[in-house]
């Protein structure tokens, strides 16, 4: 839940999101006795009869599982055996019940009412289901191995006969984890330089390959690694890359993908106005105010970000993907715009990959990288059109017609939104004014009741007899109750 909410820069300040993003994993293992038990339950035989070698100490441990090196007769190399932690399903089920209750409470109190809180609950359910059932990851491994081979990106081979719901066995890949690369860059850069030279690894080339592969995964294959943090990226000899831990992969609806692809292409061409037209079409809710004013604010964010790219004296964090995400999130939060979960999945992967790009290509110009990707994509598309012949030409013409149609739709929708916004604002403003007058009248009366009960001040506009009868009819309320009334009234005023 913390990881999910850490994405919501459109809901929370950057400081809160940064703290929530730390809720990643635990690093301690669990006992070998349980490992033996779960392997026998899942694979049907004792551990010693399945593996010819099995390292008792795990070489990796996270929030849901731990991983052991081992050997089996049917595979020539070392394998990695991932075993699920004890009672994961039961613990997650208890937590989910509590989270659903809290989300229902938020909905009833109408906090951040423009946000679709139900979608957060559904997203969390789906994430957990995929995380705790390794059959999803087994399927992901097979799918991603097929698509990423076209990118020259390696994925560990699945050992299907030794994989179940709670045990996953794959090829073990020797290489440099990006998280270790980052640690070495900070603690022992000379040693790191030696390792890179011995293995013929060019960090900048690795960074560009990683960046381009992610865009190809997302915009061409529509199947992308959704958890590209440094612990899931491995550097291999000759600047090759291996992606591991495919428990979370993403795909996008065709409608979303069409608009997002065009938005990114416009961004690569530095056409910020058109990029934002497409981006706003992807949001769950549009701004309550003038949409053109919001676009102006967002365009300014992009222009400032672009201007920082060529200033080498600036730190990476000042011109990173994360920095532009914070700025855009602030504008969206102020204007009550709620991003769709599909967009947030993409942002999450961007942000996680950003941690690696920081060290691989610290002076990256993202606009140029995006533009370079699309030039390569055009070449691949033209090659595909040639291979498809007439069918390819028809597909290209259809795409162009759809793009022109979408631009017309965006313009009409913008005009309709602006017109509706003006009408809605006038109506809601009148209602709010009337409600606020009644509320202030109630506050005055309650203030006099409080003064009478706690300071014994009489109401001077009533005759003595009427005042006595009125005063005696009011039950005495404790200070704590008055504090509660005050908080409730402040909340009502805030809403209005």
C-alpha positions in Angstrom: 0.0 0.0 0.0 2.9 2.3 0.9 4.5 1.6 -2.5 1.3 2.4 -4.3 0.6 5.6 -2.5 4.2 6.8 -2.9 3.3 7.2 -6.6 0.5 9.6 -5.9 2.2 12.9 -6.3 -1.2 14.2 -7.5 -2.5 13.5 -3.9 0.4 14.0 -1.5 3.4 16.4 -1.2 6.7 15.0 -2.4 8.1 14.6 1.1 5.3 12.1 2.0 5.7 10.2 -1.2 9.5 10.0 -0.6 8.9 8.4 2.8 6.3 6.0 1.5 8.7 4.9 -1.2 11.0 3.5 1.5 8.5 0.7 2.2 10.2 -1.7 -0.2 11.3 -4.9 1.5 12.9 -6.7 4.4 16.3 -8.2 4.1 16.3 -11.0 6.6 15.7 -14.7 5.7 13.7 -17.5 7.3 14.6 -20.9 8.5 15.7 -23.8 6.3 13.2 -26.1 8.0 10.4 -24.0 6.4 12.2 -24.0 3.1 12.3 -27.9 3.2 8.6 -28.0 4.2 7.3 -25.7 1.4 9.5 -27.4 -1.3 8.2 -30.9 -0.3 4.6 -29.6 -0.2 4.9 -27.9 -3.6 7.2 -30.3 -5.5 6.1 -33.5 -3.9 9.6 -34.8 -2.9 12.1 -34.0 -0.1 14.6 -31.3 -1.0 17.6 -33.7 -1.2 15.8 -35.9 -3.8 15.1 -32.9 -6.0 18.4 -30.9 -5.9 21.9 -32.4 -6.2 23.2 -29.3 -4.5 21.3 -26.7 -2.4 22.9 -23.7 -0.6 21.4 -23.5 2.9 22.0 -19.7 3.2 19.8 -17.6 0.8 21.7 -15.1 -1.4 18.7 -12.7 -1.5 15.7 -12.0 0.7 12.8 -9.7 0.2 9.3 -9.0 1.6 7.6 -12.1 0.1 10.4 -14.6 -0.5 14.0 -15.6 -0.3 16.3 -17.1 -3.0 18.8 -20.0 -2.9 21.4 -21.2 -5.3 21.1 -24.9 -6.3 21.7 -27.5 -9.0 19.4 -30.1 -10.6 20.2 -33.0 -12.9 18.1 -31.7 -15.9 19.8 -28.3 -16.2 23.5 -27.8 -16.9 24.2 -24.7 -14.9 23.3 -23.2 -11.5 19.7 -22.5 -10.8 18.0 -19.9 -8.5 15.2 -21.2 -6.3 12.7 -18.7 -4.9 10.7 -19.8 -2.0 7.7 -17.9 -0.5 7.7 -16.7 3.1 5.6 -18.4 5.8 1.9 -17.4 6.0 2.2 -14.6 3.4 -1.4 -15.2 2.1 -2.9 -15.0 5.6 -1.0 -11.9 6.6 -1.9 -10.1 3.3 -5.5 -11.1 3.7 -5.7 -9.5 7.2 -4.0 -6.3 6.0 -6.3 -6.0 3.0 -9.4 -6.1 5.1 -8.0 -3.2 7.2 -7.0 -1.3 4.1 -10.5 -1.7 2.5 -12.1 -0.4 5.7 -9.8 2.7 5.7 -10.5 3.4 2.0 -14.3 3.1 2.5 -13.9 5.5 5.5 -12.0 8.0 3.2 -14.8 7.7 0.6 -17.6 8.4 3.2 -15.7 11.4 4.5 -15.3 12.6 0.9 -11.6 13.3 1.4 -9.9 14.0 -2.0 -13.3 13.2 -3.6 -12.0 13.6 -7.1 -9.8 10.5 -6.6 -11.2 7.0 -7.6 -10.4 5.2 -4.3 -12.1 2.0 -5.5 -9.4 1.7 -8.2 -6.7 1.9 -5.6 -8.3 -1.1 -3.8 -8.6 -3.0 -7.1 -5.0 -2.2 -8.1 -3.8 -3.4 -4.7 -5.7 -6.6 -5.0 -4.3 -7.3 -8.4 -0.7 -6.5 -7.3 -0.9 -8.8 -4.4 -2.5 -11.7 -6.3 0.3 -11.5 -8.9 3.1 -11.1 -6.3 2.1 -14.1 -4.1 1.3 -16.6 -7.0 4.6 -17.4 -8.7 2.7 -18.9 -11.7 2.2 -15.4 -12.9 5.9 -14.7 -12.8 6.6 -18.0 -14.6 4.2 -16.9 -17.4 5.9 -13.4 -17.4 9.3 -15.0 -17.8 8.3 -16.9 -20.9 6.5 -13.9 -22.5 9.3 -11.4 -21.8 12.0 -13.8 -23.0 10.4 -13.9 -26.4 9.9 -10.1 -26.7 13.2 -8.9 -25.1 15.4 -11.2 -27.3 14.6 -8.7 -30.1 16.1 -5.9 -27.9 19.3 -8.0 -27.1 18.1 -8.0 -23.5 18.5 -11.3 -21.6 15.9 -12.9 -19.3 16.7 -16.0 -17.1 15.3 -19.3 -18.4 12.4 -20.7 -16.6 12.7 -24.3 -15.2 9.0 -25.1 -15.4 9.1 -28.6 -13.9 10.4 -27.1 -10.7 8.1 -24.1 -10.4 4.7 -23.9 -8.7 2.5 -21.4 -6.9 5.0 -20.9 -4.0 8.3 -22.1 -5.6 10.0 -20.6 -8.7 13.1 -22.1 -10.2 15.0 -20.2 -12.9 18.5 -20.1 -14.5 21.0 -18.3 -12.2 22.7 -15.4 -14.0 26.2 -14.3 -12.9 26.6 -10.6 -13.4 26.8 -7.2 -11.7 23.6 -6.1 -10.0 22.9 -2.4 -10.7 22.4 -1.9 -6.9 25.9 -3.2 -6.3 27.2 -1.0 -9.2 25.7 2.1 -7.4 27.1 1.0 -4.0 30.6 0.6 -5.6 30.4 3.9 -7.4 30.0 5.6 -4.0 32.4 3.5 -1.9 35.2 2.2 -4.3 35.1 3.8 -7.8 38.6 2.6 -8.7 37.6 -1.0 -8.1 34.4 -0.5 -10.1 36.3 1.0 -13.0 38.6 -2.0 -13.1 35.6 -4.5 -13.1 34.0 -2.5 -16.0 37.2 -2.5 -18.0 37.7 -6.3 -17.5 34.2 -7.1 -18.6 34.1 -4.5 -21.4 31.1 -2.6 -20.0 30.4 1.0 -21.1 28.0 2.5 -18.6 26.6 5.1 -21.0 25.9 2.4 -23.7 24.2 0.3 -21.0 22.0 3.3 -19.9 20.9 4.1 -23.5 20.1 0.4 -24.2 18.1 0.2 -21.0 16.2 3.4 -21.8 15.5 2.4 -25.4 14.4 -1.1 -24.4 11.9 0.2 -21.8 10.3 2.4 -24.5 10.2 -0.5 -26.9 8.7 -2.7 -24.3 6.0 -0.1 -23.5 5.2 1.5 -26.8 5.9 -1.3 -29.3 5.5 -4.6 -27.4 2.9 -3.4 -24.9 4.6 -5.6 -22.4 7.0 -4.0 -20.0 9.0 -4.8 -16.8 7.0 -2.9 -14.2 9.6 -3.0 -11.4 12.9 -1.7 -12.9 14.6 -0.8 -9.6 18.4 -1.3 -9.5 18.1 -4.7 -7.8 16.3 -6.1 -10.8 18.8 -4.9 -13.5 22.1 -6.9 -14.1 25.1 -5.8 -16.2 26.7 -8.5 -18.3 29.8 -8.7 -20.4 30.1 -6.4 -23.4 27.5 -3.9 -22.1 24.6 -6.4 -22.3 21.7 -6.3 -19.8 19.7 -9.0 -18.0 16.4 -8.2 -16.3 15.3 -10.4 -13.3 12.4 -10.7 -11.0 9.5 -10.4 -13.4 6.7 -10.7 -10.8 5.3 -7.3 -12.0 4.9 -6.7 -15.7 2.7 -4.1 -17.2 0.5 -3.7 -20.3 -1.7 -0.8 -21.4 -5.2 -0.5 -22.9 -5.1 0.2 -26.6 -6.8 3.5 -26.1 -4.4 4.6 -23.4 -1.4 3.3 -25.4 -2.4 5.3 -28.5 -2.6 8.6 -26.6 0.5 8.0 -24.5 2.6 7.1 -27.5 1.6 10.3 -29.2 2.1 12.3 -26.1 5.7 11.0 -25.8 6.4 11.6 -29.4 5.3 15.2 -29.1 7.5 15.5 -26.0 10.5 14.2 -28.0 9.8 16.9 -30.6 9.5 19.5 -27.7 5.9 20.2 -28.7 4.7 20.6 -25.1 1.3 21.9 -25.9 0.4 18.9 -28.0 2.0 16.5 -25.6 -0.2 17.9 -22.8 -3.4 17.7 -24.9 -2.8 14.0 -25.2 -1.7 13.6 -21.5 -4.8 15.3 -20.1 -6.9 12.8 -22.2 -5.4 10.1 -20.0 -6.5 11.5 -16.6 -9.4 10.1 -14.6 -10.6 13.6 -13.8 -10.1 17.0 -15.5 -9.4 20.3 -13.6 -12.2 22.1 -11.9 -10.9 25.4 -13.2 -9.8 26.7 -16.6 -8.1 23.8 -18.4 -6.0 26.3 -20.5 -4.5 27.8 -17.3 -3.6 24.3 -16.1 -1.9 23.5 -19.5 0.1 26.8 -19.2 1.3 25.7 -15.7 2.3 22.2 -16.9 3.9 23.6 -20.1 6.0 25.9 -17.9 7.2 22.8 -15.9 8.3 21.1 -19.0 10.1 24.1 -20.4 12.0 24.7 -17.1 12.9 21.0 -17.0 14.1 21.1 -20.6 16.2 24.2 -19.9 18.0 22.4 -17.1 19.2 19.5 -19.4 22.2 21.4 -20.8 23.4 22.9 -17.5 26.1 20.5 -16.4 26.7 22.2 -13.1 23.2 21.1 -11.9 23.0 17.9 -9.9 21.2 14.9 -11.5 18.3 15.1 -9.0 17.5 18.7 -10.2 17.0 17.5 -13.8 15.9 13.9 -13.3 12.6 12.3 -14.2 11.7 12.3 -10.5 12.1 16.1 -10.4 9.7 16.8 -13.2 7.3 14.2 -11.7 7.3 16.2 -8.4 6.5 19.5 -10.3 3.7 18.0 -12.4 2.3 16.2 -9.4 2.1 19.5 -7.5 0.2 21.3 -10.3 -2.2 18.3 -10.6 -2.8 18.2 -6.9 -3.6 21.9 -6.7 -6.0 21.6 -9.7 -7.6 18.4 -8.4 -6.6 16.3 -11.4 -6.4 12.5 -10.8 -4.1 10.4 -12.9 -5.2 7.0 -14.1 -3.5 4.0 -12.6 -2.1 3.0 -16.0 -0.3 6.3 -16.2 1.0 5.8 -12.6 2.3 2.4 -13.5 4.3 3.9 -16.3 5.5 6.8 -14.0 6.5 4.2 -11.4 8.7 2.3 -13.8 10.2 5.6 -15.1 11.0 6.7 -11.6 12.6 3.3 -10.6 14.7 3.2 -13.8 15.8 6.8 -13.1 17.8 5.6 -10.1 20.0 3.5 -12.5 20.2 6.1 -15.2 21.5 8.6 -12.6 24.8 6.5 -12.4 24.9 5.2 -16.0 24.3 8.5 -17.9 24.4 11.3 -15.3 24.3 14.0 -18.0 21.4 12.5 -19.9 19.2 14.8 -22.0 15.9 12.9 -21.8 14.2 14.9 -24.6 17.1 13.9 -27.0 16.8 10.2 -25.8 13.1 10.2 -26.4 13.6 11.8 -29.8 16.3 9.2 -30.6 14.0 6.3 -29.6 11.2 7.6 -32.0 13.7 7.9 -34.9 14.6 4.2 -34.4 10.9 3.3 -34.0 10.2 5.0 -37.4 12.9 2.9 -39.1 11.5 -0.3 -37.5 8.0 0.6 -38.6 9.1 1.3 -42.1 10.8 -2.0 -42.3 7.7 -3.7 -41.0 5.5 -1.9 -43.6 7.8 -3.1 -46.4 7.5 -6.7 -45.1 3.7 -6.4 -44.9 3.3 -4.7 -48.3 -0.2 -3.3 -49.0 -1.4 -4.3 -45.5 1.4 -2.2 -43.9 0.5 0.9 -46.0 -3.2 0.6 -45.1 -2.2 0.3 -41.4 0.0 3.5 -41.6 -2.8 5.5 -43.3 -5.3 4.3 -40.7 -3.0 5.5 -38.0 -2.6 9.0 -39.6 -6.4 9.3 -39.9 -6.9 8.3 -36.3 -4.4 10.8 -35.1 -6.1 13.7 -37.0 -9.5 12.5 -35.6 -8.0 12.4 -32.0 -6.7 16.0 -32.4 -10.2 17.2 -33.4 -11.7 15.2 -30.4 -9.3 16.9 -28.0 -10.1 20.4 -29.3 -13.9 19.7 -29.0 -13.5 18.2 -25.6 -11.4 21.1 -24.4 -14.1 23.6 -25.5 -16.9 21.5 -23.9 -15.0 21.2 -20.6 -14.3 25.0 -20.5 -18.0 25.7 -21.2 -19.2 23.2 -18.6 -16.7 24.4 -16.0 -18.0 28.0 -16.2 -21.6 26.9 -15.7 -20.7 24.5 -12.9 -18.6 27.1 -11.1 -21.4 29.7 -11.2 -23.9 27.2 -9.8 -21.6 25.7 -7.1 -20.5 29.2 -6.1 -24.1 30.4 -5.4 -24.9 27.2 -3.4 -21.7 27.5 -1.5 -22.4 31.2 -0.6 -25.8 30.3 0.8 -24.5 27.4 2.7 -21.7 29.4 4.2 -24.1 32.1 5.5 -26.2 29.5 7.3 -23.0 28.0 8.6 -21.8 31.3 10.1 -25.2 31.9 11.7 -25.0 28.5 13.3 -21.4 29.3 14.5 -22.6 32.5 16.2 -25.4 30.7 18.0 -23.0 27.9 19.1 -20.5 30.6 20.3 -23.1 32.2 22.5 -24.0 28.7 24.0 -20.4 28.1 24.7 -19.9 31.5 26.4 -23.1 30.9 28.5 -22.0 27.4 29.7 -18.4 28.1 30.4 -18.2 31.9 31.1 -21.8 32.4 32.3 -22.3 35.3 29.8 -26.0 36.0 29.2 -27.5 36.6 25.8 -28.5 40.3 26.0 -31.1 40.3 23.2 -33.5 38.0 25.0 -35.8 39.1 28.0 -34.6 37.6 31.3 -37.4 35.0 31.6 -37.0 33.8 28.0 -33.2 33.7 28.5 -33.5 31.5 31.6 -35.8 29.1 29.9 -33.6 29.0 26.8 -30.4 28.5 28.9 -31.9 25.7 31.0 -33.0 23.8 27.8 -29.4 23.5 26.5 -27.5 20.4 27.9 -24.1 21.2 29.3 -21.3 20.0 27.0 -17.8 19.1 28.0 -14.8 21.0 26.5 -13.8 17.9 24.6 -17.2 17.9 22.8 -16.8 21.6 21.9 -13.4 20.8 20.4 -15.0 18.1 18.3 -17.8 20.6 17.2 -15.1 23.1 16.3 -13.1 20.6 14.2 -16.3 19.5 12.4 -17.3 23.1 11.6 -13.8 23.9 10.3 -14.1 20.8 8.0 -17.4 21.9 6.7 -16.1 25.4 6.0 -13.1 23.9 4.2 -15.4 21.8 1.9 -17.6 24.8 1.1 
